[in-house]
């Protein structure tokens, strides 16, 4: 479970359930028990940070518009995945992966 660009409801190590987007590749997800996900917050800052990617509720399966924090990555066990909320459109996923690559210094 969990393909790249999928919006998931996950249980974090502190027990809180939060939405997150899978950023790890499908080959990684299929060969490991872990997923690398980026945090999603309901906050929509007036001045977004460089790693912020706006997410529209209608395209992400979320109850309201949100912000993906490309600089807040976490590795979770696939057992921490509650349910799938949706999947990002290819265009939005491309922006997310560009921001993650930039944050890691790969671009």
Secondary structure, 3 states (H helix, E strand, C coil): CCCCCEEEEEECCCCCEEEEEECCCHHHHHHCCEEEEEEEECCCCCCCCCCEEEECHHHHCCCCCEEEEEEEEEEEEHHHEEEEEEECCHHHHHHHHHHHHHHCCCC
